[in-house]
Amino acid sequence: MAKFFGNLNLVFGVGVLLAIAVMLGLDQDGFTGTASCIKSTFVWLHVFFGILWIGLLYYLNFVQVPTMPKIPAEMKGAITGHIAPKVFFYFRYAALLTVITGLVVAKNGGFLEAALAFSGTAKVKLIGVGMWLALIMAFNVWFIIWPAQKKILGIVEATAEEKAAAAPRALIASRTNLLLSLAMLYAMVSANALVG
């Protein structure tokens, strides 16, 4: 058992297989065929990537950033050299895949254009609010936070002045995403609670 649970890739792979088995099993009775199964799979992927993205956003804002000043200088290299680059890899690709799967879900549902234009039912308008907030947040991840973090973490060469200038930019964009995430989550959860 310890060997199994010690292997992240194996646990994740088995978890994906279990989810697929549940999907296929439910498809026998409750869904209306392959198209419905594909739609529900994209919803599932959207939720998974969204949890990963927002979970890492909250980890960075509530744990890593406030804790870094308290870490002794000789230990910071472990975070900046090993942990943070991996966090930012999953963070930025989770943001991208959340947006892509969300757009696919909206297109499959026939409400993409209406949501982006804030037209249609209250549910579609709420989804539109969530979509626009997520698009702003994803932009911040890819075009403000990640370029700044590459300098801060030494992934790209930068002078001490460039690193110092990048830190507040990254923090402001990250805290903006934290702020926007609360309304975005409300819009998405509330939209799914509405009928029609």
For each residue, the residues with C-beta under 8 A, 3 or more apart:
1: 4 5
2: 5 6
3: 6 7
4: 1 7 10 11
5: 1 2 11
6: 2 3
7: 3 4 10 11
8: 11 12
9: 12 13
10: 4 7 13 14
11: 4 5 7 8 14 15
12: 8 9 15 16
13: 9 10 16 17
14: 10 11 17 18
15: 11 12 18 19
16: 12 13 19 20
17: 13 14 20 21
18: 14 15 21 22
19: 15 16 22 23 44
20: 16 17 23 24
21: 17 18 24 25
22: 18 19 25 26
23: 19 20 26 27 37 40 41 44
24: 20 21 27 28 37
25: 21 22 28
26: 22 23 29 30 31
27: 23 24 30 31 33 36 37
28: 24 25
29: 26
30: 26 27
31: 26 27 36 37 40
32: 35 36
33: 27 36 37
34: 37 38
35: 32 38 39
36: 27 31 32 33 39 40
37: 23 24 27 31 33 34 40 41
38: 34 35 41 42 108
39: 35 36 42 43 105 108 109
40: 23 31 36 37 43 44
41: 23 37 38 44 45
42: 38 39 45 46 101 104 105 108
43: 39 40 46 47 105
44: 19 23 40 41 47 48
45: 41 42 48 49 97 101
46: 42 43 49 50 98 101 102 104 105
47: 43 44 50 51
48: 44 45 51 52
49: 45 46 52 53 94 97 98 101
50: 46 47 53 54 94 98 102 188
51: 47 48 54 55
52: 48 49 55 56 90 94 98
53: 49 50 56 57 91 94 95 98
54: 50 51 57 58 181 185
55: 51 52 58 59
56: 52 53 59 60 87 90 91 94
57: 53 54 60 61 91 174 177 178 181
58: 54 55 61 62 178 181
59: 55 56 62 63 64 87
60: 56 57 63 64 65 87 91 174
61: 57 58 65 66 174 175 178
62: 58 59 66
63: 59 60 66 67
64: 59 60 67 68 79 83 84 87
65: 60 61 68 171 174
66: 61 62 63 69
67: 63 64 70 71
68: 64 65 71 76 79
69: 66
70: 67
71: 67 68 75 76 79
72: 75 76
73: 76
74: 77
75: 71 72 78 79
76: 68 71 72 73 79 80
77: 74 80 81
78: 75 81 82 83
79: 64 68 71 75 76 82 83 84
80: 76 77 83 84 152 153 154
81: 77 78 84 85 153 154
82: 78 79 85 86
83: 64 78 79 80 86 87
84: 64 79 80 81 87 88 149 153
85: 81 82 88 89 153 155
86: 82 83 89 90
87: 56 59 60 64 83 84 90 91
88: 84 85 91 92 145 146 149 153
89: 85 86 92 93
90: 52 56 86 87 93 94
91: 53 56 57 60 87 88 94 95 141
92: 88 89 95 96 141 142 145 146
93: 89 90 96 97
94: 49 50 52 53 56 90 91 97 98
95: 53 91 92 98 99 137 138 141 142
96: 92 93 99 100 138 142
97: 45 49 93 94 100 101
98: 46 49 50 52 53 94 95 101 102 134 138
99: 95 96 102 103 134 135 138
100: 96 97 103 104
101: 42 45 46 49 97 98 104 105
102: 46 50 98 99 105 106 131 134
103: 99 100 106 107 112 131
104: 42 46 100 101 107 108
105: 39 42 43 46 101 102 108 109
106: 102 103 109 111 112 115 127 131
107: 103 104 110 112
108: 38 39 42 104 105
109: 39 105 106 112
110: 107
111: 106 114 115 120 124 127
112: 103 106 107 109 115 116
113: 116 117
114: 111 117 119 120 124 128
115: 106 111 112 118 120 124 125 127 128 131
116: 112 113 128 131 132
117: 113 114 128
118: 115 125 128 129
119: 114 124 125
120: 111 114 115 123 124 125
121: 124 125 194 196
122: 125 126 194
123: 120 126 127 191 194 195 196
124: 111 114 115 119 120 121 127 128 191
125: 115 118 119 120 121 122 128 129
126: 122 123 129 130 187 188 190 191 194
127: 106 111 115 123 124 130 131 187 188 191
128: 114 115 116 117 118 124 125 131 132
129: 118 125 126 132 133 183 184 187
130: 126 127 133 134 184 185 187 188 191
131: 102 103 106 115 116 127 128 134 135
132: 116 128 129 135 136
133: 129 130 136 137 180 181 183 184 187
134: 98 99 102 130 131 137 138 184
135: 99 131 132 138 139
136: 132 133 139 140 180
137: 95 133 134 140 141 176 177 180 181 184
138: 95 96 98 99 134 135 141 142
139: 135 136 142 143 144
140: 136 137 143 144 145 173 174 176 177
141: 91 92 95 137 138 144 145 146 173 177
142: 92 95 96 138 139 145 146
143: 139 140 146 147
144: 139 140 141 147 148 169 170 173
145: 88 92 140 141 142 148 149 170 173 174 177
146: 88 92 141 142 143 149 150
147: 143 144 150 151 166
148: 144 145 151 152 166 167 169 170 173
149: 84 88 145 146 152 153 155 166 170
150: 146 147 153 155 156
151: 147 148 154 155 156 158 162 163 166
152: 80 148 149 158 163 166 167 170
153: 80 81 84 85 88 149 150
154: 80 81 151 157 158
155: 85 149 150 151
156: 150 151
157: 154
158: 151 152 154 162 163 166
159: 162 163
160: 163 164
161: 164 165
162: 151 158 159 165 166
163: 151 152 158 159 160 166 167
164: 160 161 167
165: 161 162 168 169
166: 147 148 149 151 152 158 162 163 169 170
167: 148 152 163 164 170 171
168: 165 171 172
169: 144 148 165 166 172 173
170: 144 145 148 149 152 166 167 173 174
171: 65 167 168 174 175
172: 168 169 175 176
173: 140 141 144 145 148 169 170 176 177
174: 57 60 61 65 140 145 170 171 177 178
175: 61 171 172 178 179
176: 137 140 172 173 179 180
177: 57 137 140 141 145 173 174 180 181
178: 57 58 61 174 175 181 182
179: 175 176 182 183
180: 133 136 137 176 177 183 184
181: 54 57 58 133 137 177 178 184 185
182: 178 179 185 186
183: 129 133 179 180 186 187
184: 129 130 133 134 137 180 181 187 188
185: 54 130 181 182 188 189
186: 182 183 189 190
187: 126 127 129 130 133 183 184 190 191
188: 50 126 127 130 184 185 191 192
189: 185 186 192 193
190: 126 186 187 193 194
191: 123 124 126 127 130 187 188 194
192: 188 189
193: 189 190
194: 121 122 123 126 190 191
195: 123
196: 121 123
